[in-house]
């Protein structure tokens, strides 16, 4: 999935809805495959000047509620997003892929958000 592409939907198991697109709303969203963000990184992204919702697919990390944990039981989400451990996506509020990385880097995510909102 390339930056600029609309988000592809896939079934997920999670606390609120059975489809990924239901979680991509109300601001920027970071999607990671695996538990790659620390509690501090997840909290910093969630509570930053431009908040980012954090979703962890098959993540079992201790983010203290700052990330929503999603399951990918069918494996379709990982297939559609080439979701290897560490793969990270940033989605704009309109469900467009803003950026992607092969490993999570909180500073890169924050820089991408600032660039997308013309704050740099």
Short mmCIF file of the C-alpha atoms (twelve columns), coordinates in Angstrom:
data_MODEL
# 
_entry.id   MODEL 
# 
loop_
_atom_site.group_PDB 
_atom_site.id 
_atom_site.type_symbol 
_atom_site.label_atom_id 
_atom_site.label_alt_id 
_atom_site.label_comp_id 
_atom_site.label_asym_id 
_atom_site.label_seq_id 
_atom_site.Cartn_x 
_atom_site.Cartn_y 
_atom_site.Cartn_z 
_atom_site.pdbx_PDB_model_num 
ATOM 1   C CA . UNK A 1   0.000   0.000   0.000  1 
ATOM 2   C CA . UNK A 2   1.630   3.225   -1.176 1 
ATOM 3   C CA . UNK A 3   1.306   6.720   0.271  1 
ATOM 4   C CA . UNK A 4   -1.535  8.531   -1.456 1 
ATOM 5   C CA . UNK A 5   -3.630  5.368   -1.800 1 
ATOM 6   C CA . UNK A 6   -6.976  4.991   -0.047 1 
ATOM 7   C CA . UNK A 7   -6.901  2.604   2.891  1 
ATOM 8   C CA . UNK A 8   -7.943  -0.950  2.080  1 
ATOM 9   C CA . UNK A 9   -10.446 -2.498  4.442  1 
ATOM 10  C CA . UNK A 10  -9.980  -5.893  6.076  1 
ATOM 11  C CA . UNK A 11  -11.651 -7.802  8.887  1 
ATOM 12  C CA . UNK A 12  -10.114 -7.332  12.329 1 
ATOM 13  C CA . UNK A 13  -10.906 -8.339  15.865 1 
ATOM 14  C CA . UNK A 14  -10.946 -5.426  18.237 1 
ATOM 15  C CA . UNK A 15  -12.852 -3.620  20.950 1 
ATOM 16  C CA . UNK A 16  -15.219 -1.599  18.763 1 
ATOM 17  C CA . UNK A 17  -15.784 -2.875  15.231 1 
ATOM 18  C CA . UNK A 18  -15.015 -5.837  12.955 1 
ATOM 19  C CA . UNK A 19  -13.404 -3.850  10.088 1 
ATOM 20  C CA . UNK A 20  -10.227 -1.750  9.917  1 
ATOM 21  C CA . UNK A 21  -11.855 1.302   8.314  1 
ATOM 22  C CA . UNK A 22  -14.047 1.752   11.388 1 
ATOM 23  C CA . UNK A 23  -10.860 2.584   13.327 1 
ATOM 24  C CA . UNK A 24  -9.507  5.127   10.811 1 
ATOM 25  C CA . UNK A 25  -11.356 8.281   11.773 1 
ATOM 26  C CA . UNK A 26  -11.132 11.390  13.916 1 
ATOM 27  C CA . UNK A 27  -7.638  12.499  13.048 1 
ATOM 28  C CA . UNK A 28  -4.382  10.814  12.132 1 
ATOM 29  C CA . UNK A 29  -3.976  7.096   12.834 1 
ATOM 30  C CA . UNK A 30  -0.801  5.056   13.179 1 
ATOM 31  C CA . UNK A 31  -1.112  1.342   12.356 1 
ATOM 32  C CA . UNK A 32  1.714   -0.975  13.393 1 
ATOM 33  C CA . UNK A 33  2.196   -4.684  12.909 1 
ATOM 34  C CA . UNK A 34  3.417   -6.133  16.169 1 
ATOM 35  C CA . UNK A 35  4.078   -4.444  19.488 1 
ATOM 36  C CA . UNK A 36  6.693   -1.966  18.348 1 
ATOM 37  C CA . UNK A 37  5.914   1.226   20.267 1 
ATOM 38  C CA . UNK A 38  6.792   1.706   23.891 1 
ATOM 39  C CA . UNK A 39  4.224   3.031   26.339 1 
ATOM 40  C CA . UNK A 40  5.949   6.420   26.262 1 
ATOM 41  C CA . UNK A 41  6.019   6.591   22.448 1 
ATOM 42  C CA . UNK A 42  2.353   5.618   22.141 1 
ATOM 43  C CA . UNK A 43  1.367   8.182   24.782 1 
ATOM 44  C CA . UNK A 44  3.440   10.919  23.123 1 
ATOM 45  C CA . UNK A 45  1.769   10.302  19.759 1 
ATOM 46  C CA . UNK A 46  -1.702  10.105  21.249 1 
ATOM 47  C CA . UNK A 47  -1.332  13.239  23.355 1 
ATOM 48  C CA . UNK A 48  0.821   15.359  21.009 1 
ATOM 49  C CA . UNK A 49  -0.123  18.740  19.572 1 
ATOM 50  C CA . UNK A 50  -1.633  16.836  16.637 1 
ATOM 51  C CA . UNK A 51  -2.914  13.629  18.266 1 
ATOM 52  C CA . UNK A 52  -2.469  10.295  16.519 1 
ATOM 53  C CA . UNK A 53  -4.601  7.295   17.323 1 
ATOM 54  C CA . UNK A 54  -2.411  4.201   17.646 1 
ATOM 55  C CA . UNK A 55  -3.490  0.752   16.406 1 
ATOM 56  C CA . UNK A 56  -1.329  -2.328  16.986 1 
ATOM 57  C CA . UNK A 57  -2.103  -5.415  14.930 1 
ATOM 58  C CA . UNK A 58  -1.359  -8.576  16.884 1 
ATOM 59  C CA . UNK A 59  0.476   -6.398  19.379 1 
ATOM 60  C CA . UNK A 60  0.773   -7.627  22.903 1 
ATOM 61  C CA . UNK A 61  2.784   -4.708  24.212 1 
ATOM 62  C CA . UNK A 62  2.106   -2.718  27.336 1 
ATOM 63  C CA . UNK A 63  0.926   0.622   25.975 1 
ATOM 64  C CA . UNK A 64  -1.236  1.377   29.020 1 
ATOM 65  C CA . UNK A 65  -4.318  2.024   26.901 1 
ATOM 66  C CA . UNK A 66  -2.615  4.423   24.501 1 
ATOM 67  C CA . UNK A 67  -2.947  1.927   21.639 1 
ATOM 68  C CA . UNK A 68  -5.915  -0.082  20.416 1 
ATOM 69  C CA . UNK A 69  -4.981  -3.740  20.001 1 
ATOM 70  C CA . UNK A 70  -6.396  -5.417  16.891 1 
ATOM 71  C CA . UNK A 71  -6.270  -9.022  15.767 1 
ATOM 72  C CA . UNK A 72  -5.845  -10.204 12.192 1 
ATOM 73  C CA . UNK A 73  -7.209  -13.733 12.521 1 
ATOM 74  C CA . UNK A 74  -7.838  -14.154 8.790  1 
ATOM 75  C CA . UNK A 75  -4.407  -12.731 7.862  1 
ATOM 76  C CA . UNK A 76  -6.039  -10.491 5.251  1 
ATOM 77  C CA . UNK A 77  -4.890  -7.238  6.834  1 
ATOM 78  C CA . UNK A 78  -1.245  -8.351  6.843  1 
ATOM 79  C CA . UNK A 79  -1.620  -9.536  3.255  1 
ATOM 80  C CA . UNK A 80  -3.140  -6.267  2.000  1 
ATOM 81  C CA . UNK A 81  -0.607  -4.097  3.845  1 
ATOM 82  C CA . UNK A 82  2.428   -6.384  3.519  1 
ATOM 83  C CA . UNK A 83  2.409   -6.310  7.294  1 
ATOM 84  C CA . UNK A 84  5.676   -7.769  8.467  1 
ATOM 85  C CA . UNK A 85  6.684   -7.217  12.120 1 
ATOM 86  C CA . UNK A 86  7.523   -3.547  12.574 1 
ATOM 87  C CA . UNK A 87  5.684   -2.323  9.466  1 
ATOM 88  C CA . UNK A 88  4.074   1.028   10.267 1 
ATOM 89  C CA . UNK A 89  1.509   3.097   8.381  1 
ATOM 90  C CA . UNK A 90  0.274   6.612   8.993  1 
ATOM 91  C CA . UNK A 91  -3.252  7.423   7.769  1 
ATOM 92  C CA . UNK A 92  -4.688  10.882  7.272  1 
ATOM 93  C CA . UNK A 93  -8.142  11.668  8.716  1 
ATOM 94  C CA . UNK A 94  -9.694  10.992  5.275  1 
ATOM 95  C CA . UNK A 95  -8.403  7.355   5.312  1 
ATOM 96  C CA . UNK A 96  -5.591  8.001   2.816  1 
ATOM 97  C CA . UNK A 97  -2.160  6.459   3.431  1 
ATOM 98  C CA . UNK A 98  0.066   9.362   4.425  1 
ATOM 99  C CA . UNK A 99  3.328   7.460   4.985  1 
ATOM 100 C CA . UNK A 100 4.726   3.985   5.615  1 
ATOM 101 C CA . UNK A 101 7.860   2.510   7.120  1 
ATOM 102 C CA . UNK A 102 9.332   -0.962  7.664  1 
ATOM 103 C CA . UNK A 103 10.071  -0.168  11.274 1 
ATOM 104 C CA . UNK A 104 8.373   2.060   13.806 1 
ATOM 105 C CA . UNK A 105 10.065  5.401   14.442 1 
ATOM 106 C CA . UNK A 106 8.077   7.860   16.554 1 
ATOM 107 C CA . UNK A 107 10.144  10.839  15.369 1 
ATOM 108 C CA . UNK A 108 9.511   9.943   11.712 1 
ATOM 109 C CA . UNK A 109 5.773   9.606   12.393 1 
ATOM 110 C CA . UNK A 110 5.666   12.993  14.104 1 
ATOM 111 C CA . UNK A 111 7.643   14.593  11.228 1 
ATOM 112 C CA . UNK A 112 5.236   13.091  8.668  1 
ATOM 113 C CA . UNK A 113 2.224   14.457  10.571 1 
ATOM 114 C CA . UNK A 114 3.804   17.898  10.767 1 
ATOM 115 C CA . UNK A 115 4.626   17.788  7.048  1 
ATOM 116 C CA . UNK A 116 1.075   16.669  6.157  1 
ATOM 117 C CA . UNK A 117 -0.398  19.524  8.172  1 
ATOM 118 C CA . UNK A 118 2.085   22.098  6.774  1 
ATOM 119 C CA . UNK A 119 3.642   22.743  10.175 1 
ATOM 120 C CA . UNK A 120 7.207   22.320  8.902  1 
# 
